[in-house]
């Protein structure tokens, strides 16, 4: 999730743990602790962008990390506030542990994939919420602000913070329910169209949990669709996009290629252009909102240099979180008002 949401979550969890004893210090410390897992972005100063992208949401987002970081932070704070005898080491530990572990648990519900069980490579991506969702964050932030304005011993303080946690957590459960509905409707449409498939991947589209993107893996290709909770008709599928994974076989054991596959959660297609292979990561969904939409959003060009080493050039239409050098991007010529109109029209249902 975005940094603001993780700050709010960490602050609220810390408040629930120690707010009554240390007041707004709990909110501040929890906010800081809630952002610690994302400090793995410093890897970009030491490794290439692709390696850093694979490392992101790795060790620092695992269930192992809080067991290491929380005791250290608890020891430091116990030393700093040594005169505050009413807060034990265990209470500091509990606060930091909960503020840190909730970060990857929330991130695991987004599209990117979170390596909760590091060092195992398996990444969890439930995809029931977009990385920025105002319906999750704004009520949560509102109640946190109301909490911070109350005296630490006030009953209202506990009520406001509890409401923020309950409403935000309830919303996450609702998005899981909505995801289930979208999955069921897409699966039913596939059955009615007699389309045999291997897997269905449904994900929330940006800033909402009403319109869902569907990625359907067939034996040798992918097809895509959308489903809105307001739809009155069945989902309409795109044409087939061949996987062409055989194109990658000559390079399949190369480290960089394995990193690309990990980054895509195993969902990618291959094309070629001007004698260069292009690796298309399907993680970001589709370009467009109808049956003519395509998955050509985020790609790497693959070629070998004079030293027979793999060279990668990234072309993407994704967010700037990775800070990559864009070779080609449709963002420079986008008509945002037109795009939003199409998105809103599709969200309203067909």
JOSULVEN-V178028 format. One record per residue. RES is the residue in one small letter. PSI is psi in radians with two decimals (999 if undefined). NEAR is the number of other ideal C-beta (glycine too) atoms within 10 Angstrom. Layout:
# JOSULVEN-V178028
res=RES psi=PSI near=NEAR
res=RES psi=PSI near=NEAR
This chain:
# JOSULVEN-V178028
res=x psi=2.94 near=22
res=x psi=2.81 near=15
res=x psi=-0.70 near=10
res=x psi=-0.77 near=15
res=x psi=-0.73 near=24
res=x psi=-0.59 near=24
res=x psi=-0.80 near=22
res=x psi=-0.77 near=27
res=x psi=-0.84 near=27
res=x psi=-0.71 near=28
res=x psi=-0.74 near=29
res=x psi=-0.72 near=29
res=x psi=-0.73 near=25
res=x psi=-0.70 near=28
res=x psi=-0.76 near=33
res=x psi=-0.46 near=20
res=x psi=-0.84 near=21
res=x psi=0.12 near=24
res=x psi=-0.65 near=25
res=x psi=-0.49 near=14
res=x psi=-0.66 near=16
res=x psi=0.11 near=23
res=x psi=-2.38 near=17
res=x psi=-0.21 near=16
res=x psi=-0.61 near=18
res=x psi=-0.72 near=27
res=x psi=-0.78 near=24
res=x psi=-0.84 near=15
res=x psi=-0.66 near=22
res=x psi=-0.67 near=30
res=x psi=-0.75 near=21
res=x psi=-0.80 near=16
res=x psi=-0.60 near=28
res=x psi=-0.30 near=27
res=x psi=-0.17 near=17
res=x psi=-0.77 near=20
res=x psi=-0.51 near=26
res=x psi=0.01 near=17
res=x psi=-0.09 near=9
res=x psi=-0.16 near=17
res=x psi=-0.27 near=15
res=x psi=-0.26 near=9
res=x psi=-0.40 near=18
res=x psi=-0.33 near=17
res=x psi=-0.20 near=7
res=x psi=-0.35 near=9
res=x psi=2.98 near=12
res=x psi=2.88 near=12
res=x psi=-0.71 near=15
res=x psi=-0.81 near=19
res=x psi=-0.72 near=16
res=x psi=-0.65 near=19
res=x psi=-0.68 near=23
res=x psi=-0.64 near=21
res=x psi=-0.49 near=18
res=x psi=2.42 near=23
res=x psi=0.60 near=26
res=x psi=-2.04 near=18
res=x psi=-0.79 near=14
res=x psi=-0.23 near=24
res=x psi=0.25 near=27
res=x psi=2.88 near=21
res=x psi=-0.16 near=13
res=x psi=-0.67 near=15
res=x psi=-0.80 near=21
res=x psi=-0.52 near=24
res=x psi=-0.35 near=12
res=x psi=-0.86 near=12
res=x psi=-0.72 near=19
res=x psi=-0.81 near=22
res=x psi=-0.65 near=15
res=x psi=-0.83 near=11
res=x psi=-0.68 near=21
res=x psi=-0.72 near=21
res=x psi=-0.75 near=13
res=x psi=-0.81 near=12
res=x psi=-0.57 near=21
res=x psi=-0.63 near=17
res=x psi=-0.77 near=9
res=x psi=-0.75 near=10
res=x psi=0.79 near=14
res=x psi=-0.46 near=8
res=x psi=-0.27 near=5
res=x psi=1.45 near=14
res=x psi=-0.26 near=7
res=x psi=-0.04 near=8
res=x psi=2.00 near=18
res=x psi=2.89 near=13
res=x psi=-0.71 near=13
res=x psi=-0.67 near=10
res=x psi=-0.71 near=17
res=x psi=-0.76 near=25
res=x psi=-0.81 near=20
res=x psi=-0.74 near=16
res=x psi=-0.86 near=29
res=x psi=-0.67 near=30
res=x psi=-0.84 near=20
res=x psi=-0.66 near=21
res=x psi=-0.57 near=33
res=x psi=-0.79 near=26
res=x psi=-0.46 near=22
res=x psi=-0.39 near=21
res=x psi=-1.02 near=28
res=x psi=-0.50 near=22
res=x psi=-0.61 near=15
res=x psi=-0.75 near=20
res=x psi=-0.57 near=25
res=x psi=-0.24 near=20
res=x psi=0.02 near=22
res=x psi=-2.99 near=23
res=x psi=-0.55 near=19
res=x psi=-0.70 near=20
res=x psi=2.22 near=23
res=x psi=2.26 near=24
res=x psi=1.17 near=25
res=x psi=-0.63 near=20
res=x psi=0.61 near=13
res=x psi=2.44 near=19
res=x psi=0.04 near=9
res=x psi=2.46 near=9
res=x psi=-0.25 near=11
res=x psi=2.20 near=9
res=x psi=2.35 near=21
res=x psi=2.22 near=19
res=x psi=1.61 near=18
res=x psi=-0.60 near=18
res=x psi=0.60 near=24
res=x psi=-0.07 near=25
res=x psi=2.49 near=26
res=x psi=2.77 near=21
res=x psi=-0.35 near=17
res=x psi=2.03 near=15
res=x psi=1.82 near=22
res=x psi=-0.57 near=12
res=x psi=-0.40 near=17
res=x psi=-0.81 near=24
res=x psi=-0.77 near=20
res=x psi=-0.85 near=14
res=x psi=-0.68 near=15
res=x psi=-0.84 near=23
res=x psi=-0.70 near=19
res=x psi=-0.83 near=15
res=x psi=-0.53 near=22
res=x psi=-0.71 near=24
res=x psi=-0.76 near=13
res=x psi=-0.65 near=16
res=x psi=-0.82 near=27
res=x psi=-0.41 near=19
res=x psi=-0.14 near=12
res=x psi=2.72 near=18
res=x psi=2.54 near=9
res=x psi=-0.38 near=18
res=x psi=0.01 near=11
res=x psi=2.45 near=13
res=x psi=-0.55 near=9
res=x psi=-0.60 near=12
res=x psi=-0.84 near=21
res=x psi=-0.68 near=17
res=x psi=-0.84 near=14
res=x psi=-0.80 near=21
res=x psi=-0.71 near=25
res=x psi=-0.69 near=15
res=x psi=-0.72 near=16
res=x psi=-0.79 near=25
res=x psi=-0.75 near=17
res=x psi=-0.81 near=11
res=x psi=-0.77 near=15
res=x psi=-0.73 near=23
res=x psi=-0.67 near=12
res=x psi=-0.68 near=10
res=x psi=-0.70 near=18
res=x psi=-0.71 near=17
res=x psi=-0.68 near=10
res=x psi=-0.70 near=13
res=x psi=-0.59 near=24
res=x psi=-0.70 near=14
res=x psi=-0.79 near=11
res=x psi=-0.73 near=21
res=x psi=-0.71 near=20
res=x psi=-0.71 near=12
res=x psi=-0.82 near=13
res=x psi=-0.78 near=28
res=x psi=-0.78 near=16
res=x psi=-0.78 near=13
res=x psi=-0.68 near=20
res=x psi=-0.75 near=25
res=x psi=-0.70 near=16
res=x psi=-0.72 near=12
res=x psi=-0.67 near=19
res=x psi=-0.74 near=21
res=x psi=-0.76 near=11
res=x psi=-0.55 near=10
res=x psi=0.06 near=12
res=x psi=0.78 near=6
res=x psi=2.06 near=13
res=x psi=2.33 near=8
res=x psi=2.80 near=15
res=x psi=-0.63 near=10
res=x psi=2.60 near=11
res=x psi=2.25 near=16
res=x psi=1.96 near=21
res=x psi=2.40 near=24
res=x psi=2.59 near=21
res=x psi=2.41 near=26
res=x psi=3.05 near=19
res=x psi=2.37 near=13
res=x psi=0.22 near=15
res=x psi=2.98 near=19
res=x psi=0.42 near=23
res=x psi=-0.78 near=18
res=x psi=2.19 near=24
res=x psi=2.41 near=28
res=x psi=2.40 near=23
res=x psi=2.22 near=25
res=x psi=2.06 near=21
res=x psi=2.11 near=24
res=x psi=2.13 near=17
res=x psi=-3.04 near=17
res=x psi=-0.81 near=8
res=x psi=0.29 near=12
res=x psi=3.11 near=14
res=x psi=2.58 near=23
res=x psi=2.83 near=20
res=x psi=2.77 near=24
res=x psi=3.07 near=25
res=x psi=2.67 near=28
res=x psi=2.20 near=26
res=x psi=2.52 near=21
res=x psi=-0.27 near=15
res=x psi=0.03 near=12
res=x psi=2.42 near=19
res=x psi=-0.22 near=7
res=x psi=2.96 near=8
res=x psi=2.69 near=16
res=x psi=2.52 near=24
res=x psi=2.29 near=15
res=x psi=2.64 near=18
res=x psi=3.11 near=20
res=x psi=2.99 near=10
res=x psi=2.42 near=14
res=x psi=1.89 near=18
res=x psi=2.47 near=14
res=x psi=-0.78 near=20
res=x psi=0.62 near=17
res=x psi=-0.39 near=13
res=x psi=-0.44 near=11
res=x psi=-0.45 near=17
res=x psi=-0.19 near=18
res=x psi=-0.71 near=10
res=x psi=-0.35 near=12
res=x psi=0.09 near=17
res=x psi=-0.49 near=11
res=x psi=-0.02 near=8
res=x psi=2.46 near=15
res=x psi=-0.77 near=10
res=x psi=-0.63 near=19
res=x psi=-0.72 near=20
res=x psi=-0.62 near=14
res=x psi=-0.69 near=18
res=x psi=-0.73 near=24
res=x psi=-0.72 near=18
res=x psi=-0.77 near=16
res=x psi=-0.52 near=23
res=x psi=0.02 near=19
res=x psi=0.46 near=18
res=x psi=0.05 near=12
res=x psi=1.86 near=17
res=x psi=2.83 near=23
res=x psi=2.72 near=21
res=x psi=2.44 near=18
res=x psi=3.04 near=15
res=x psi=2.60 near=12
res=x psi=2.23 near=9
res=x psi=0.78 near=7
res=x psi=0.34 near=6
res=x psi=2.46 near=12
res=x psi=2.47 near=19
res=x psi=2.15 near=19
res=x psi=2.03 near=24
res=x psi=1.99 near=24
res=x psi=2.18 near=21
res=x psi=0.10 near=23
res=x psi=-0.49 near=22
res=x psi=0.10 near=19
res=x psi=-2.47 near=23
res=x psi=2.72 near=21
res=x psi=1.95 near=16
res=x psi=2.95 near=17
res=x psi=0.43 near=21
res=x psi=-2.93 near=14
res=x psi=-0.22 near=14
res=x psi=0.09 near=11
res=x psi=2.73 near=18
res=x psi=2.80 near=13
res=x psi=0.18 near=24
res=x psi=1.40 near=18
res=x psi=-0.75 near=18
res=x psi=2.11 near=23
res=x psi=2.83 near=25
res=x psi=2.38 near=26
res=x psi=2.39 near=18
res=x psi=2.22 near=23
res=x psi=2.89 near=14
res=x psi=2.42 near=12
res=x psi=-2.97 near=8
res=x psi=-0.46 near=5
res=x psi=0.23 near=6
res=x psi=0.41 near=6
res=x psi=2.60 near=10
res=x psi=2.31 near=15
res=x psi=2.43 near=13
res=x psi=2.32 near=16
res=x psi=2.20 near=16
res=x psi=2.31 near=21
res=x psi=2.26 near=19
res=x psi=2.80 near=21
res=x psi=0.58 near=16
res=x psi=-3.00 near=17
res=x psi=2.95 near=11
res=x psi=0.15 near=9
res=x psi=-0.56 near=12
res=x psi=-0.25 near=17
res=x psi=0.90 near=10
res=x psi=2.75 near=19
res=x psi=2.09 near=9
res=x psi=2.19 near=14
res=x psi=-0.69 near=12
res=x psi=2.31 near=12
res=x psi=2.38 near=12
res=x psi=-0.07 near=12
res=x psi=-0.49 near=11
res=x psi=-0.40 near=7
res=x psi=0.49 near=6
res=x psi=2.53 near=11
res=x psi=1.63 near=9
res=x psi=-0.67 near=8
res=x psi=-0.67 near=8
res=x psi=-0.73 near=9
res=x psi=-0.77 near=13
res=x psi=-0.67 near=10
res=x psi=-0.75 near=12
res=x psi=-0.72 near=15
res=x psi=-0.82 near=18
res=x psi=-0.67 near=11
res=x psi=-0.71 near=13
res=x psi=-0.65 near=20
res=x psi=-0.61 near=18
res=x psi=-0.25 near=12
res=x psi=2.77 near=14
res=x psi=999 near=16
